[in-house]
C-alpha cells in the first residue's frame, strides 16, 4: 500500500521518528503532517489555548523536521499550521491525498466518520493506513524530537530572508516559525542572482522564479489563511529596513549578527526595532567532513555532484556501443584526476591533449596543412613544427587562432573517432577541454563537466604553472564560463574538496551510468 501524497494524523510527536521510518516507503512524494489527536479532538477547538501553546508547537515542529531529515530525505514533508492557529472545520491541502495514516489504532466507523467530516482533499481511491497495518510501530518510542526555547508572543508582521535554494527542512522550519508567530502578514525576501556568486556551487542554484514559487507554494500550503509577500531582494536587507509595519525578524542562530545589523539600519531611519526571533537549525545527519554541520542548501548542491542533472538526448547518429562520455571543464578544474579514476573503474580514456601533440608531427596530414597556412617560419631546427613559434602567431590574433583551430580540430576528431571505433571497453571517455568549442559533444552520448570557482583555478595555475595572477586570469577568461559548461552537461563534478570526496562523486556517476546502460540493454531486448 503506497501513495504519491500522504497525510499523517499525529497524536504523539515523541513517536515521530519511529512513525516516519515505518511509513517512508508508503509515500513517494509529499507527506503532510497534522498535529492532532485525530479522532477525539475537534479541529475547530485546537486554537483555544494557542498563545500559551506556541512554545510547545515550536518544539514539536522542530522535532518533526529533525526526524524527517533523518528518515525521509526523499520526501517533501510539510507540517500543517492551519489547524493549530485557526478555527477551521476541515484539513485542506494543495495536493490531493492518496493515503491517510493514523499513528494510533481506531475502529473503522470512527475512521470513516473522521475522514468524511474533516478532510476535503481526498482522492476518489484513497487508502487508509494505521500503525496496526504497518506492523513496524507496535511499541512506543520515546526518542527525543528536539527543542527550541521560545516565548508565547505573537507579532503582526513577520519577515524572513534567504536564498531558499532547493527548499529543505531547515527552510521549512524557519518559514513555519514565522507563520506560527505572525498574525496579520508575512514577508519573505529571496536573494536574486546578484547575491549568490559567493555561494558554494552557485552555478547549481535554482533560478530566482523557481525559488520564489517554492516558498510561496509552501507557505500557502501549510497556512493559506495568512497573507504572504514573497519578493526578490538584491542586498542583505531588502524591505526589512524600510517597512514600518514589520515587528518580527526570524533568523537562524548563525545569522543573529545580520539581524542586529538590520535593526541598526532601522534605528538610523527612525523605524522601530524588530524583535529578533532566533531558530536553532538541525544538524546534517550522516554528513561528510567536507559538508556543512547544519542542514544547508550548499550540502544539497554538493550531493548533486556525480548525479544525472540533465536528461540524456538519444543521438541516433552515433553507435550505441561503445558508450562515449565527453569529459570537459575549464583549465585547472581537475579533469586529469577524474579521468584517472574513470580509467580505474574500467573506462578507456582518450586524452585530447596527447592527440593534439601528435597531430603536428611530420607524416601527419596536419603537418603540411599548417605549413601551407602559416608558412615555413613555424618549422624548428629538427624540421618539426615549433609550437612556440606557432603560438606566437595565433595567440595575438583571433583570426589566426581560428584558422589554426579549423585546421587542427577536424584532424584530431578523425584520430579520436578511430580510437573510439577500435576500443575494446564498453565505455570511452574523451577528455577534452575544447569538447564544446570543437562541437565534439555531438559525438558523445553524455557530457560530463568539472567546475571550480575562478579564484581556485587562479590559485592552482599560479602554484602549478608558475604563472602570476594576471597571466592566470587571462587564460581562464579566454575559455567558456562555468555556466556554459554546466548548460551542456548531463553530469557535473567539483574538485574543490578532499580527494576522497571527488572520488565519491566519480563512483556515484559511474554506478548511475552503469544502471542507465543496463536499462538501455533491457529496453533494446524488449524492442
VMD Tcl script that draws the C-alpha trace (Angstrom):
set ca {
  {0.00 0.00 0.00}
  {1.53 3.31 -1.10}
  {0.55 6.70 -2.45}
  {2.06 9.78 -4.01}
  {0.73 12.13 -1.31}
  {0.09 11.14 2.29}
  {-1.49 12.77 5.34}
  {-0.21 11.69 8.75}
  {-2.54 12.45 11.66}
  {-0.09 12.71 14.54}
  {-1.25 12.44 18.13}
  {2.14 11.67 19.69}
  {5.08 13.71 18.40}
  {7.52 11.74 20.59}
  {6.81 8.78 18.35}
  {7.57 10.68 15.14}
  {10.98 9.11 14.40}
  {9.57 5.59 14.55}
  {6.47 6.57 12.60}
  {8.43 8.23 9.81}
  {10.88 5.38 9.49}
  {7.99 2.94 9.12}
  {5.97 4.89 6.53}
  {8.70 6.37 4.36}
  {8.14 3.61 1.78}
  {4.38 4.15 1.87}
  {4.51 7.70 0.45}
  {6.52 8.61 -2.65}
  {6.41 12.41 -2.89}
  {4.65 14.62 -0.31}
  {3.81 13.87 3.32}
  {1.52 16.29 5.17}
  {1.50 16.10 8.96}
  {-1.38 17.36 11.07}
  {-0.65 17.77 14.78}
  {-3.92 16.45 16.10}
  {-5.48 13.92 18.41}
  {-7.11 12.74 15.27}
  {-10.46 11.32 16.34}
  {-11.17 12.81 19.75}
  {-10.19 16.48 19.28}
  {-12.36 18.80 17.23}
  {-10.34 20.66 14.61}
  {-12.17 23.88 15.40}
  {-11.01 23.74 19.02}
  {-7.28 23.37 18.52}
  {-6.53 27.06 18.85}
  {-8.31 27.57 22.20}
  {-5.02 27.94 24.05}
  {-2.91 28.81 21.02}
  {-0.83 31.63 22.53}
  {0.23 29.67 25.59}
  {0.92 26.63 23.39}
  {3.28 28.31 20.91}
  {6.48 27.05 22.61}
  {5.05 23.53 22.63}
  {4.19 23.69 18.95}
  {7.63 25.13 18.14}
  {9.26 22.20 19.89}
  {7.05 19.65 18.14}
  {7.58 21.16 14.69}
  {11.33 21.34 15.26}
  {11.31 17.68 16.27}
  {9.24 16.60 13.28}
  {11.51 18.28 10.75}
  {14.60 16.97 12.56}
  {13.30 13.41 12.29}
  {12.20 14.00 8.70}
  {15.82 14.88 7.84}
  {16.90 11.52 9.26}
  {14.18 9.24 7.96}
  {12.51 10.89 4.93}
  {15.25 12.53 2.88}
  {13.40 11.97 -0.39}
  {10.01 13.17 0.84}
  {8.58 16.67 0.83}
  {7.40 16.79 4.47}
  {5.03 19.63 5.44}
  {3.61 20.28 8.91}
  {0.20 21.93 8.56}
  {-0.40 25.01 10.73}
  {-3.99 25.97 9.91}
  {-5.49 23.50 12.35}
  {-3.22 24.86 15.08}
  {-3.89 28.57 14.62}
  {-7.40 28.94 13.24}
  {-10.98 27.74 13.67}
  {-11.19 25.55 10.59}
  {-13.54 22.66 10.02}
  {-11.53 20.67 7.51}
  {-7.98 19.82 6.54}
  {-7.37 21.15 3.05}
  {-4.13 20.65 1.13}
  {-2.91 21.77 -2.27}
  {-2.13 18.22 -3.33}
  {-4.92 15.61 -3.25}
  {-4.30 12.96 -0.59}
  {-3.86 9.35 -1.70}
  {-3.20 7.77 1.66}
  {-4.24 8.75 5.21}
  {-2.07 7.46 8.04}
  {-3.13 7.24 11.69}
  {-0.49 6.83 14.38}
  {-2.98 5.02 16.61}
  {-5.45 2.19 16.12}
  {-9.13 3.20 15.77}
  {-12.22 1.30 14.73}
  {-13.33 1.63 11.13}
  {-16.55 3.50 11.96}
  {-14.65 6.30 13.75}
  {-12.12 6.48 10.93}
  {-14.79 6.76 8.23}
  {-16.66 9.42 10.21}
  {-13.49 11.49 10.66}
  {-12.40 11.22 7.02}
  {-15.81 12.24 5.74}
  {-16.14 15.23 8.04}
  {-12.62 16.57 8.40}
  {-10.61 16.13 5.17}
  {-11.67 17.87 1.97}
  {-8.90 16.85 -0.46}
  {-9.07 13.06 -0.55}
  {-8.71 11.31 -3.91}
  {-11.52 9.00 -5.01}
  {-9.44 5.90 -4.39}
  {-7.66 6.98 -1.21}
  {-6.29 4.36 1.16}
  {-6.12 4.26 4.98}
  {-3.16 3.01 6.98}
  {-2.95 2.58 10.75}
  {0.03 1.53 12.82}
  {-1.61 -1.85 13.20}
  {-1.47 -2.22 9.39}
  {2.16 -1.12 9.25}
  {3.22 -3.71 11.88}
  {6.50 -1.84 12.35}
  {5.29 0.53 15.06}
  {3.74 -1.59 17.76}
  {5.79 -0.12 20.60}
  {6.01 3.38 21.97}
  {9.18 5.21 21.01}
  {10.40 7.93 23.36}
  {13.07 9.27 21.02}
  {13.86 12.93 21.66}
  {12.49 15.21 18.95}
  {14.47 18.37 19.52}
  {13.62 21.57 21.34}
  {13.59 25.29 20.69}
  {13.32 27.76 23.57}
  {10.76 30.41 22.70}
  {8.22 32.84 24.14}
  {4.48 32.89 23.52}
  {4.08 36.34 21.98}
  {2.54 36.68 18.54}
  {3.50 39.52 16.14}
  {1.68 41.46 13.47}
  {4.13 41.35 10.55}
  {6.97 38.83 10.41}
  {9.86 38.91 7.93}
  {12.49 36.39 6.87}
  {15.20 36.41 4.21}
  {17.38 33.83 2.46}
  {18.39 32.10 -0.75}
  {15.89 29.24 -0.34}
  {17.60 27.01 -2.87}
  {16.06 23.53 -3.06}
  {13.63 24.15 -0.22}
  {14.65 21.80 2.59}
  {13.59 21.05 6.16}
  {15.66 23.86 7.69}
  {13.93 26.36 5.38}
  {10.59 24.83 6.30}
  {11.35 25.20 10.00}
  {12.23 28.91 9.61}
  {9.15 29.60 7.45}
  {6.92 27.70 9.89}
  {8.25 29.63 12.88}
  {7.47 32.88 11.07}
  {3.97 31.75 10.09}
  {3.27 30.35 13.56}
  {4.11 33.65 15.28}
  {2.60 36.13 12.84}
  {-0.96 37.43 13.00}
  {-1.58 39.74 10.04}
  {1.09 39.36 7.33}
  {4.42 37.78 6.47}
  {7.14 38.86 4.05}
  {9.90 36.64 2.68}
  {12.89 38.06 0.81}
  {14.58 35.71 -1.69}
  {18.08 36.66 -2.83}
  {18.44 37.35 -6.54}
  {21.30 36.37 -8.89}
  {23.48 39.31 -7.84}
  {23.77 37.92 -4.31}
  {24.58 34.25 -4.94}
  {28.01 34.43 -6.63}
  {29.85 33.73 -3.38}
  {27.76 30.64 -2.58}
  {29.23 27.15 -2.88}
  {28.40 25.76 -6.34}
  {26.32 28.83 -7.10}
  {26.03 27.63 -10.71}
  {23.71 24.88 -9.46}
  {21.36 27.20 -7.55}
  {17.79 27.14 -8.84}
  {16.64 30.19 -10.77}
  {15.01 33.03 -8.85}
  {11.46 32.41 -10.09}
  {11.62 28.77 -9.03}
  {12.84 29.64 -5.55}
  {10.16 32.30 -5.09}
  {7.45 29.92 -6.30}
  {8.64 27.18 -3.94}
  {8.49 29.48 -0.90}
  {5.08 30.83 -1.85}
  {3.73 27.35 -2.52}
  {4.96 26.03 0.83}
  {3.51 28.89 2.88}
  {0.17 28.86 1.09}
  {0.01 25.11 1.66}
  {0.76 24.98 5.39}
  {-1.12 28.16 6.35}
  {-3.22 29.65 3.49}
  {-5.13 31.94 5.87}
  {-2.02 34.08 6.49}
  {-1.21 36.61 3.71}
  {2.39 36.43 2.49}
  {4.51 38.55 0.16}
  {7.48 36.75 -1.39}
  {9.83 39.25 -3.03}
  {13.24 39.26 -4.70}
  {15.99 41.11 -2.82}
  {19.32 42.34 -4.19}
  {21.02 43.18 -0.88}
  {21.18 41.74 2.63}
  {18.38 43.96 3.93}
  {15.53 44.01 1.40}
  {12.26 45.50 2.71}
  {13.21 44.81 6.34}
  {14.89 48.22 6.66}
  {12.12 50.30 5.06}
  {8.79 48.78 6.12}
  {7.49 50.35 9.37}
  {4.78 47.71 9.81}
  {7.24 44.88 10.37}
  {7.81 43.93 14.00}
  {9.49 40.49 13.98}
  {12.52 39.08 12.14}
  {13.14 35.33 12.05}
  {16.81 34.33 11.81}
  {18.89 31.23 12.40}
  {21.27 31.17 15.35}
  {24.12 31.62 12.85}
  {22.68 34.85 11.37}
  {21.79 36.79 14.52}
  {24.51 39.34 13.72}
  {22.79 40.09 10.43}
  {19.55 40.66 12.31}
  {21.27 43.09 14.64}
  {22.64 44.97 11.63}
  {19.12 45.29 10.22}
  {17.99 46.86 13.50}
  {20.90 49.29 13.38}
  {19.80 50.45 9.94}
  {16.16 50.69 11.03}
  {17.18 52.74 14.06}
  {19.16 55.11 11.82}
  {15.95 55.64 9.82}
  {13.84 56.21 12.94}
  {11.99 52.93 12.45}
  {11.09 50.72 15.43}
  {13.44 47.80 16.04}
  {12.32 44.33 15.05}
  {12.04 41.59 17.60}
  {14.71 39.08 16.54}
  {13.49 35.50 16.85}
  {16.43 33.07 16.50}
  {15.81 29.46 15.50}
  {18.24 26.63 16.16}
  {18.67 24.68 12.94}
  {19.18 20.92 12.66}
  {22.47 19.08 12.27}
  {23.04 17.28 9.00}
  {22.73 13.52 9.57}
  {25.40 11.27 8.02}
  {27.48 14.23 6.86}
  {30.82 14.03 5.11}
  {33.62 16.12 6.70}
  {33.55 18.33 3.59}
  {29.89 19.18 4.15}
  {28.39 21.76 6.49}
  {27.46 20.75 10.03}
  {23.95 22.18 9.77}
  {21.43 21.19 7.10}
  {22.01 23.56 4.20}
  {21.41 24.12 0.50}
  {25.19 24.04 -0.05}
  {25.30 20.43 1.11}
  {22.33 19.53 -1.10}
  {24.11 21.05 -4.11}
  {27.28 19.14 -3.25}
  {25.27 15.92 -3.18}
  {24.06 16.59 -6.74}
  {27.63 16.14 -7.97}
  {28.00 12.92 -9.91}
  {24.24 12.57 -10.46}
  {22.30 13.00 -13.68}
  {21.22 16.66 -13.79}
  {20.11 16.82 -17.40}
  {18.21 14.10 -19.33}
  {20.12 12.11 -21.94}
  {19.23 13.02 -25.52}
  {19.14 9.98 -27.77}
  {21.69 10.61 -30.53}
  {20.84 8.27 -33.39}
  {23.83 9.47 -35.43}
  {26.36 7.60 -33.31}
  {26.57 3.89 -32.42}
  {25.23 2.84 -29.02}
  {28.45 0.99 -28.21}
  {30.95 1.86 -27.06}
  {29.18 4.36 -24.84}
  {31.01 7.68 -25.21}
  {31.38 10.21 -22.41}
  {32.71 13.67 -23.26}
  {34.62 14.97 -20.23}
  {35.33 18.70 -20.24}
  {35.80 21.69 -17.99}
  {37.93 24.77 -17.51}
  {41.67 24.88 -17.05}
  {42.86 23.59 -13.65}
  {39.41 22.17 -12.87}
  {40.69 18.65 -12.17}
  {39.81 16.73 -15.37}
  {43.00 14.63 -15.28}
  {42.24 13.27 -11.81}
  {38.70 12.39 -12.84}
  {39.99 10.61 -15.94}
  {42.40 8.58 -13.83}
  {39.61 7.36 -11.54}
  {37.34 6.58 -14.50}
  {40.14 4.53 -16.02}
  {40.45 2.59 -12.77}
  {36.71 1.88 -12.96}
  {37.09 0.42 -16.46}
  {36.75 3.26 -18.97}
  {39.03 3.74 -21.98}
  {40.43 7.27 -21.74}
  {41.24 9.36 -24.82}
  {43.41 12.33 -23.84}
  {42.78 15.10 -26.38}
  {45.96 16.89 -25.31}
  {48.02 13.83 -26.25}
  {46.22 13.64 -29.59}
  {46.98 17.32 -30.17}
  {50.69 16.85 -29.53}
  {50.84 14.05 -32.07}
  {48.82 15.83 -34.74}
  {51.71 18.22 -35.53}
  {54.27 15.51 -36.24}
  {55.86 15.02 -39.65}
  {53.95 12.45 -41.63}
  {50.61 13.54 -40.20}
  {48.17 15.31 -42.58}
  {48.14 18.35 -40.32}
  {51.87 18.93 -40.72}
  {51.67 20.02 -44.35}
  {48.38 21.83 -43.87}
  {49.86 24.03 -41.13}
  {52.92 24.87 -43.17}
  {50.68 25.83 -46.10}
  {48.60 28.15 -43.91}
  {51.25 29.66 -41.61}
  {54.49 29.41 -43.59}
  {57.80 27.66 -43.04}
  {58.71 30.05 -40.24}
  {56.91 27.71 -37.85}
  {59.38 24.87 -38.59}
  {62.09 24.25 -36.00}
  {65.68 23.09 -36.44}
  {64.56 19.46 -36.18}
  {62.09 20.04 -39.06}
  {59.20 19.54 -36.68}
  {56.61 22.27 -36.14}
  {57.77 24.56 -33.34}
  {54.66 25.01 -31.21}
  {56.13 28.07 -29.51}
  {56.62 29.82 -32.88}
  {53.14 28.83 -33.97}
  {51.71 30.03 -30.65}
  {53.38 33.44 -31.07}
  {51.42 33.86 -34.30}
  {47.99 32.67 -33.25}
  {47.63 33.88 -29.68}
  {47.90 37.55 -30.59}
  {45.45 37.33 -33.49}
  {41.99 35.81 -33.00}
  {41.59 35.23 -36.75}
  {44.83 33.29 -36.89}
  {43.79 31.25 -33.85}
  {40.51 30.41 -35.52}
  {42.41 29.35 -38.64}
  {44.58 27.03 -36.52}
  {41.58 25.51 -34.77}
  {39.71 24.95 -38.03}
  {42.77 23.08 -39.31}
  {43.68 21.03 -36.25}
  {40.35 20.15 -34.65}
  {38.92 18.13 -37.59}
  {42.15 16.12 -37.83}
  {42.11 15.48 -34.08}
  {38.50 14.32 -34.34}
  {39.42 11.79 -37.02}
  {42.03 10.25 -34.72}
  {39.64 10.30 -31.74}
  {36.82 8.60 -33.64}
  {39.21 5.94 -34.90}
  {40.24 5.16 -31.32}
  {36.59 5.06 -30.25}
  {35.80 2.65 -33.07}
  {38.56 0.25 -32.08}
  {38.12 0.47 -28.29}
  {37.55 -2.86 -26.53}
  {35.98 -1.28 -23.43}
  {32.25 -0.55 -23.47}
  {32.76 2.97 -22.07}
  {35.08 5.50 -23.69}
  {35.85 8.90 -22.15}
  {37.04 11.75 -24.38}
  {38.95 14.07 -22.04}
  {38.95 17.39 -23.90}
  {38.94 20.99 -22.68}
  {37.77 22.04 -26.16}
  {34.94 19.50 -26.34}
  {32.20 22.14 -26.62}
  {34.08 24.68 -28.73}
  {35.05 21.98 -31.23}
  {31.50 20.57 -31.12}
  {32.80 17.09 -30.34}
  {29.96 16.67 -27.85}
  {27.86 15.78 -30.91}
  {29.79 12.50 -30.99}
  {29.15 11.72 -27.31}
  {26.23 10.05 -25.58}
  {26.72 12.21 -22.49}
  {28.71 15.28 -21.46}
  {30.35 15.34 -18.04}
  {31.99 18.50 -16.78}
  {34.02 19.60 -13.79}
  {33.78 23.04 -12.18}
  {35.87 25.01 -9.70}
  {35.46 28.65 -8.68}
  {37.54 31.11 -10.67}
  {39.65 32.07 -7.65}
  {40.52 28.41 -7.07}
  {41.52 27.94 -10.72}
  {43.75 31.02 -10.43}
  {45.38 29.65 -7.29}
  {46.08 26.31 -8.95}
  {47.56 27.90 -12.07}
  {49.83 30.16 -10.04}
  {51.01 27.19 -7.98}
  {51.17 24.55 -10.74}
  {52.20 26.52 -13.83}
  {54.18 29.23 -12.03}
  {52.10 31.99 -13.60}
  {51.34 35.31 -11.98}
  {47.73 36.11 -11.16}
  {47.24 38.30 -14.23}
  {48.51 35.59 -16.57}
  {46.28 33.02 -14.91}
  {43.22 35.23 -15.27}
  {43.94 35.79 -18.96}
  {43.93 32.06 -19.58}
  {40.77 31.49 -17.56}
  {38.88 34.40 -19.13}
  {39.71 33.15 -22.63}
  {37.69 29.96 -22.12}
  {33.95 29.34 -21.67}
  {32.41 30.23 -18.31}
  {31.39 27.62 -15.75}
  {27.79 28.41 -16.65}
  {28.49 27.49 -20.29}
  {29.99 24.16 -19.31}
  {27.08 23.50 -16.97}
  {24.46 24.28 -19.62}
  {25.82 21.47 -21.82}
  {26.48 18.94 -19.06}
  {24.49 15.88 -18.06}
  {26.70 15.22 -15.02}
  {28.75 17.73 -13.02}
  {31.74 17.31 -10.70}
  {33.68 19.67 -8.47}
  {37.23 19.02 -7.22}
  {37.18 21.74 -4.60}
  {37.30 19.40 -1.57}
  {39.45 16.49 -0.40}
  {40.31 13.79 -2.95}
  {38.10 11.15 -1.41}
  {35.07 13.42 -1.82}
  {35.90 13.76 -5.52}
  {36.38 10.00 -5.81}
  {32.92 9.51 -4.28}
  {31.45 11.77 -6.98}
  {33.10 9.69 -9.71}
  {31.99 6.39 -8.17}
  {28.43 7.71 -7.88}
  {28.44 8.85 -11.51}
  {29.89 5.53 -12.68}
  {27.34 3.47 -10.78}
  {24.43 5.53 -12.14}
  {25.92 5.32 -15.65}
  {26.06 1.53 -15.40}
  {22.42 1.48 -14.29}
  {21.43 3.62 -17.28}
  {23.36 1.37 -19.65}
  {21.74 -1.70 -18.11}
  {18.30 -0.14 -18.55}
  {19.14 0.58 -22.20}
  {20.11 -3.05 -22.73}
  {16.83 -4.24 -21.25}
  {14.89 -1.79 -23.41}
  {16.74 -2.95 -26.54}
  {15.97 -6.55 -25.63}
  {12.27 -5.75 -25.30}
  {12.32 -3.98 -28.65}
}
mol new
graphics top color blue
foreach p $ca { graphics top sphere $p radius 0.5 }
foreach p [lrange $ca 0 end-1] q [lrange $ca 1 end] { graphics top cylinder $p $q radius 0.2 }
display resetview
